[in-house]
Amino acid sequence: MLDPFTTHQKLINDNGLPIGAFGGISWAHPLGIEPGIGRDTLSRIWLGLALSLFISAAAAVFSVVVGVVLGIIAGMSRRWADTLIGRLVDLVLCFPQTLMLLALSGVLIGWLTGTLKIPAGDPAQATYVILVLGIFGWPSVTRIIRGQVLSLREREFIDAARLLGAGNGRLYFKEVLPNLWAPILVQFTLILPAYVSAEAALSYLGISILPPTPTLGNILKGSLGYASGDFLFFIAPAFLLVLIVVSFNLLGDGLRDALDPRSSR
């Protein structure tokens, strides 16, 4: 199995470029090797893809869980809770996400390592990105779920559950939640590719996981200096990132069309 951290200096020429055509492609290195250092490109892209997807999926789950819970509470509440959650959504949407990520990175990462005892380095960086993406991502989910719940709360089965003495907990999570799986699934598949792109951008800016641990973002950042001398090293992670984002967006659109009968009208 190829090791993403092992260097192969014998395969690098004096100019720092891989020996051979197309970035040193061979049976041993199907996508060639990394210029300058000589690490295997395929294994680094594979590991970077896994880490980027893990961070993005964790942040998407965080956003969806928080958004669904608050959306159900807001939609089922007819009083102050709906107003309070609505104002909280407006407040979060007012903050510039990228600027806040850059400004708070040092403070919050220090808090994660000092207070929560999360190991410094990659674990703390990844946790920070998951938390911030999740915190700034739930308002859109809350608005969509609230709109769905506003129509569900007028249905007969909700009135029947109330007449049988069901409390708020049962109404929210036993009666309403099972009828929301379609929009929840669609929202997850639409949020995930956005977070993949966001994580790559943050890694490019040096906020997410840092080298030598690979992510799609820092691989792209390292490849810019060799875009002319070793084009494959630049285009491979870029093409993979585009392919992932487009695939998940198409999946989300397809699920929305399949699960929403009104979308075909």
Sequence and secondary structure as in RCSB ss.txt:
>XXXX:A:sequence
MLDPFTTHQKLINDNGLPIGAFGGISWAHPLGIEPGIGRDTLSRIWLGLALSLFISAAAAVFSVVVGVVLGIIAG
MSRRWADTLIGRLVDLVLCFPQTLMLLALSGVLIGWLTGTLKIPAGDPAQATYVILVLGIFGWPSVTRIIRGQVL
SLREREFIDAARLLGAGNGRLYFKEVLPNLWAPILVQFTLILPAYVSAEAALSYLGISILPPTPTLGNILKGSLG
YASGDFLFFIAPAFLLVLIVVSFNLLGDGLRDALDPRSSR
>XXXX:A:secstr
   TT   GGGB TTS BSSSTTT  SS TT B TTT  BHHHHHHHHHHHHHHHHHHHHHHHHHHHHHHHHHHH
H  SHHHHHHHHHHHHHHHS HHHHHHHHHHHHHHHHHHTS   TTHHHHHHHHHHHHHHHHHHHHHHHHHHHHH
HHTTSHHHHHHHHTT  HHHIIIIIIGGGGHHHHHHHHHHHHHHHHHHHHHHHHHTSSS TTS  HHHHHHHHGG
GTTT HHHHHHHHHHHHHHHHHHHHHHHHHHHHH GGGG 
